[in-house]
Amino acid sequence: MNVLQLCPRVPFPPTDGGAIAMYDVAAGLVRAGHTVTLLAANTPKHQQAADALAHLGPGLRLVTVDVDTSLSPLKALRNLLFSPHPYNVERFMSGALAARLTELLTTEHFDVVQMEGTFVAWYVDVVQRVAPGVPTVLRAHNVEHEIWDQLARNERQGLKAGYLRHLARRLKRFEARYLPRFSAVAAITEPDQRRLRQLGCPEPVVFIPAGVDLTRVQPDAAIKAKPKTLFFLGSLDWRPNVEGLEWFLEHVWPEARKNHPELELQVAGKNMPAHIRALRVPGVRVHGFVASAPVFMQEYEVMIVPLLSGGGMRVKIIEGMALGKCIISTGLGSEGIAVRHLHDILVCDDPQQWIEVLGQYCHGEFCYKGVGEQAQRTAQLLYDNDKVVQRFVELYRRVGAGQAVALPPR
């Protein structure tokens, strides 16, 4: 199969959930013998060289178009006053990217076009205009309007909460208008599958989870975790991660640390805001970006995911599971992942639950290693990337992409 994959950024290096999800599907398709043209917005935040994915071999071709997605107060105000589109989508709308997509579709054969998430869903109009016979698949990493609605509900500042609600409303209208235009939609969790059907997406709306290349996250027996340690690892340019970490530090950590002064929290993540880097909290060490997430995760005992808003699937949880880590998460953080409380994860929502579970951990009242071992078995059974890629190929065939589509008249 010849797949055209449209991404809102170059998915390299695979150090955060979104990049990992896009990279692993592309790499898995190539390993399975398919060819992939990965067309990506080359953004200032994630700027990459033209040969960034050359290591994946000749089966993958990276095509980049520079798109300035930088946040601008002036552009945000102009969007608020004059645009029908949500600002966080409009930032990815590019005439140059649309022109490159048009060129590819009119000069080459593709069996399917897969678009990675809401932020590039607008380009479905280009495909339908230029090559109406080519099936289009949207991979819904999140139902975006749900995230912004949750952020608005959790926001304490009235003016900011109002703007977040405005973004959520525009995103909902955008998703309800554009997502049903695809030939098929691949939801990353079963709850998102239900939400997408409610938005009016026509079948097939299928559930295909994020997978992880298990060869990349192999446990290293030489690394011994430091006792009585928690760790937080996530991209800190994503608002829900910052929100969840700040909530944990305000509502859970002071009491937990008071009760158990030996407890430590290690915080790492890329694009860390200045106020997080400047934290001076007893028992908390801030690392910033770490070169190897698997090594970092193995150096400490228990992973925490105190997420209060967000959608889709936390790929970092899958990586932690694959490494045999015991994970404590909110229910929302673990949503869509096939885990059970006290079996292969610990689920806590209110602060007192967190404090009690952390006390049990410090006192050795539950087998955190056993929870991690079961998590590892779950990851190997359900989230191996090769199995996920196979499901995508089956979806492509299901929407009629098994044979090359003839070029439209030029």
N, C-alpha and C positions, 0 to 999 in steps of 0.2 A: 504494500500500500504506500501511496505517496501522500503524506500528511502536511498540511500547512497549519502551523501553530502560531497564533497571534497572542503576544504577551505584552502586558503593560510595562515591562522592564526586562532587561537581560537577566535571566535567572541564574546568575553566577556572581560570586561563589554561593553554593547552596548552604547558607548559614542561618536562614530564617524560614519559617513555615511556608510562606508563599513561594519563595525561591526553590525550596526543596521539592514542593509539590510539582511545580512546572518542570524543573530540571529532571527529576526522576522519571516522569512520564516520557519526556523526550529521549532520555538516555535508554529507558526500557524499550521504547519502540525501535530504536536503532539496534539494540542488542537482539531484538526479536526478528531482525531482518527487514524492517520497514525503513523508508527514507523520510526524513523530516526537514522541512524548511521552517526555521524558527524566525519569524518576523517580530521584532521587538522595538518598542520605544526605548531609545537610549537616553535615559533621564539624567539630570545633573546629580541626583542623589546616588544613582546606581550605575554611573558611567562605566562602560566596559570597552575593551579593545575589540576589533573586528574578529580576532582569532580566539576569543575567550572560551569558545566551546570546541576548539579544534581537537582537543584530546578525545572527544567522543568519536572521532573517525570520519571517514568520507560519507557516511550515511546521514550526517547532520550538517546542514548549511545554516549559518547564522547570518541574517540580514538585519541591519540596524538602521534606524532613522532617528536622528536627534530630535527630541521633543522636550521643550522646557516646561516641566510640570511644577516648577518652584512655586511655593505659596506667595501670593502677593496681595496685600490688603486692598490695593487699588483695583486689581482684577476681581477680587472677591466682592467688592462693593459694586462694580460694574455688572457682575454676574447677578447679584442680588436684585438690582434695579431693572435690568434689561434682558436677562437670559431666561429661557424656560427650563434650562438644564441645571441639575445640581452642580455646584462649583467643583466638588471632588470628582465628578465625571468630566466636566468641561475641560479640566486641565489636561486630559489625555486625548482630546479631540484635535487632530492634526491633519491639515490638508496634505502635508508632505507624506505622512504615513498612509493616508487614504490613497494617494497617487501611487506609492510603491506597492500597496496591496493590489491596486487595479492593474499595474504592470505585470505583477506575478500571475494574476488570474487570467490575463489575456494572452500570455505568452507561454504558459506551461499547463500541464495536466495535473490536477489534484483530485484525489478521491474524497477528501473531506477537509473542511476548515474548522479547526478547533480554536475557540476563543477563550482566553483564561480570565474569567471574572467579569463583573458588571462594568468595570472601568473601560473595557474595550468592546462592550456589547454594541455600542453605537455603530461599529464598523460592519455589523451584519447587513446594514442597508447597502453598503458598497458591494458586498458579495452578491446580494440578491439582484442588484442592478447590473453588475458586470458579468456575473456567471451564475445565473439563476438555477442552473441544473446541479450545482455543487452543493451537497449537503453541508449544513452548518451545525456544529455542536458547541453549546456553551458549557464550560466547566464552571459551575457556581461554587467558588471558594467560600463565599458567604452569601447570605441574603442581606445585602448591605444596609437597607433601610432599617432592619431590625437592630443592627449594631448602634446606629446613630440615635435611634429612639431610646435604647437602653442608656446610652451616654447622657442623653437629655434628661432622663428621669433621675439619674444619679448626680447630676450637676447641681451644685448649691448656689452658684451665682446666677441671678435671674436673667441678666442680659445674655450671658453665654448659653444658658439653658434654652432661651428663646431661639437663638440662632441654630443650635443643634436640632431643635424641633423642626425648624424651617428646612434644614438639610434633610432630615429624615422624611418629611412630607414630599419634598422634591424627588428624593431617591425612590420612594415608593411609587410615585407616578411614573418615573423613568423605567423602573424595573417592570412595572405592570404593562408598560407600552412596548418595551424592547425584548424582554426575555421570551415572551410567547412567539416571537418571530423566528426562533431557531427550529431546525429540524428535530433536535433532541436537546435535552438538558441533563447534565450529569451532576447531581447533587452530591456534596461531599459527606453529608450525614443524612440519616433517615428523617430527623426533625426538619431539616432544610428541604428534603424531598416533599414533605407535606406542605410546607410554606410555599414552595414554588408552584405546586398544584393549585393552591388557593389563589395565587396571583394570576392564574389562567393559563399557565404554560401547558401546551398540548402534549399528549404522550408521543414518544416515550420520555417520561421524566424518571430517570433511573438513579439508584443509589450506587455510587462508586466511591469508596473511601479513599483518603490519601494513603499512599503506601510509602514505605521507606526501603531504600536499598540496604538490606541487612548486612551486606559486606562492608558498608561504611561505618557501621556502629557495632563492631565486634568488641565484646568485653576483653579487657587486658588484665590477666591475672596478676601482673606485676604491680598494678595500681591498687593501693590499699586506701579505702575511704577513711577520712578522719572521723573519729567517734563524736557523737552528739552534734552533728552538723546538718543544717538545712541548706538548700540552695535554690535560688530563683534564677532562671535563664530565659530570656526572651528579648525580642526586638523592642527597644524602648523608644522607637519613633512611632509605635502603634499605640494609640490612646488607651485602649482597654488594658494593655499590659501595665502602663504607668498608673492608671487608676487602681488596678488590683494591688500592685505593690504598695502604693501609698496607703490604701485601706488596711492592708496587713500590718504595715508599720505603725499605723495609728491605733487600730482597734485590737490587734492580737499580740504583737510583739512585746509591748511594755509589760503586760501581765505574764506572758510566757517567760520572758527573760527574768522577771522578778522572782518567779517561782523556781526557775532553773537557770541560775547564773552561768552554768557551764555551757549552755546552749549557744551556738553560733549560727549566723545567717550569712551566706555568701551570695552576693548579687552580681550578675554579669549580664551583658547584653550590648548590642551594637547601637550606635546613634543615641547614646545615653544623654538625657537632658542635663544641663548644668546643675540644677538643684538636686538631682539624684547623685551625680558625681561628687557633690559637695557634702553629702550626708555624713554626719558625725553622730552616729547612734551606737550606744554600747552594745557590743556583741555583733555588730553588722560590719562586714567588710565589702567594699565596693570595688569590683575588678574592672568594670568597663567591658570592652570587647575582648573576647578570648579567642585565640587562634584555633583551638580545637574544642568544639562543644563536647564530643564524646569523652575526651580526657578530663575536662572540667567536671562533667557529670559524675565520673567515676571517683573523683577525689573527695566527694562528700556523700553523706549517707542518704538523705531524704530530699526529694524534689517537692517544691510547693508550687501550686498553680492557683493563686487566689483571684480568679477572674470573676468580675461582676457584670461585664457586658462583652458582647462579641458573638460571632456566629461561626459556622463552619467547624473545622476540626483542628485541634492543637497538635501540629505535627511533632512539636518538641515532646509532647507526652508520649507519642508513639516511639520516638527515639529513646526516651528514658525507659520505657517498657522494654524495648529491645536490648537495653543494657542491664536489665534486671534491677532497676531502681524501684524502691518503694515511693509512691507518689501520693501526696495529699492534695486534693483539688476541691474547688467548689463544684456543685452539681453542673453549673453552666460550663465550667472549664472542661469537664469530662464529657459534656453532651456529645452524643453521636459516636462515642467510642464504646466498643462492646466490653465494658468492664463492670464489675460488681463490687459494691462496698464490702470491705473486709476480706475480699477474695483476691483481687488483683489491683486494687486501688483503695484509698480511704477518701470518703467524700464528706466534707464539712462545709456548712454554709454560714451559720452565725458565729460571731467571735468566740462565744463560750465553747462551742463544739471544737473549734480549732485549739483553744487553750487546753481542753481536756485531752484531746488526742495527742498533742505535743507533750503533755505530762505523762501520758501512758508510754509514749516513745522513750522519754528520758528515764522512766522507771523500768523499762524493759518489760512492759506488761502486754505487748503484742509482738509477734515475730515479724519485724519489718523486712527481714531478709526473705522470709517465706512469701510475703506479699509481692516482693520484687521478682522472685523466681517464677511465681505464677503469671505475673505481668509479662515476663519474657516469653513464656509459652504462648500466651494470648497473641503477642505481637508476631511471633513466628507463624502462628496458625492463620491469622486473619489479615495481616498488614504487610506481607512480603510484596515488594513493588512489582515483581514479575507477575504475580497473580492479578494485581490491579491493572497492569498494562493489558493483560489478556482480556479483561472485562471491557476496556476501552475499544480494543479491536473488535470484539463481539458487537459493541454498540455501533461502531462505524458500519459494520456489515448490515446491521439491523436497519439502519436508515438509508440503505441502498448505496453505500460507498464501496462496495466490493469490486467495482470495475471503474476504470478511468472514465471521466465525463468529457465529452467532446468539447472542444473550445467553442465559445460563442463567436458569432460573426464579428469581424473587426471593422 
